[in-house]
Amino acid sequence: MAEQTSVVLEDAGKKVSLPLMEGSVGPKVIDIRKLYAETGHFTYDPGFTSTASCESKITYIDGDEGVLLYRGYSIDELAEQSDFPEVCYLLLNGELPTAGQKSQFLKNITYHTMVHEQLSMFFRGFRRDAHPMAVICGVVGALSAFYHDSTDISDPHQRVVASHRLIAKMPTIIAMAYKYSVGQPFMYPRNDLDYCSNFLYMTFGVPCEPYKVSPTLANALDKIFILHADHEQNASTSTVRLAGSSGANPFACIAAGIACLWGPAHGGANEAALNMLQQVGTPDRIPEYIAKAKDKNDPFRLMGFGHRVYKNYDPRAKVMQQTAKAVLEELGVHNDPLFQVAMELEKIALSDEYFIEKKLYPNVDFYSGIILRAMGFPTTMFTPLFALARTVGWIAQWAEMIADPSQKIGRPRQLYTGADRRTFVPVEARG
Ligand code: SDX
């Protein structure tokens, strides 16, 4: 049978043929770029449940099979055999680095970890109890006020420098936000430490004594960052792309992504999931919360459950659960009650008709909070850590869009249901 290359839309007796485009894997797309010109109609898809916003070669998700690939490599293989800086190189450049490329990349990142000394003044303007997401959103947006030599997006070299600066400085800025919140002095990055060890040092080290980085915690963090690095066109990545489509500088685009990630339906879910587990407290209260999650009149949702794309188990959640077990054992927190509640809640939810019918499985945020809490991070730091890891994905997607010669400013239309044209009435004549 001949390969189907188009679909035909019949509208008021007129037939419009729309091309079908096929990717390397995954669903075909109907190219509707000429739809309005040929039919005078828009499509309608709030939430973009059936809409491809772009063509990309970076990340592929098969939601039904629970598959996640970064540049073709599966997330479980990368989490098992690679490391976060190498995954950053892969996402940015499309291939795993040779040993020489990797060492040059590590050097580029290491020598951008410091922030402009004046940037530390920004933190003083915030209340100590400000949520760290508010702080990093402001400070990252302000980077464009300091690094003018990497804001010209038409210059490929400046785009690479801005990418390296953002990947390198996010750990420093996030560690500074934590230090500021606990009233401790900022710790300068150290060039002799690897990416994750350096972040732990800047976060938990103090100037008064040496800080010994735990390899277990550094390895767990590295894995958590790999799992969070990219995820095709999720809400915050789409925000970064839309901001970038206007020509905004990369620092401003990443600040927009941070703002979007903060929402509890997105990156804020890891903080919300842990707060929920603390609220449940003990396994015997799980049925009460499952009932609340199923009650249409109750806004409560099981945080860390469900996903727009995954209608099977989120492959990241699987690796996260295994990592949680390993870290808790290493830390001697064998019977963390929250982990017991989480595993029991997952077991009960996955055997409940409502969750089965709606294909609700644990997502990346369900177990991550348990590990981060055991590592000593306060819950308010969970989403900043998600942002730290996702920065490379945002940057890779932004760079792919900017380098695309056919790129245009994103400008969706709407279905207007407001008032039709009417004449102005002066205030004295109004009823
Ligand atoms: C991330 O897009 C990405 O890739 C995001 C992410 C990434 O890496 O970038 O994977 C990261 O954001 C993970 C998701 C974290 N969010 C949460 O854990 C918050 C809790 N989950 C939900 O709010 C929800 O599942 C979403 C937002 C994640 C997905 O929502 P959808 O796809 O819009 O689905 P929906 O809200 O239309 O829900 C479908 C049905 C609804 O019931 P009905 O209206 O059909 O009767 O399932 C129900 C929902 O009420 N439902 C839940 C539920 N999630 C969906 N019911 C109880 N608990 C939940 N968690």
Residues whose N, C-alpha, C, O or C-beta is under 5 A from the ligand:
A	BS01	SDX	H231 N234 A235 P264 A265 H266 G267 A269 A293 R301 L302 M303 G304 F305 G306 H307 R308 K358 N363 D365
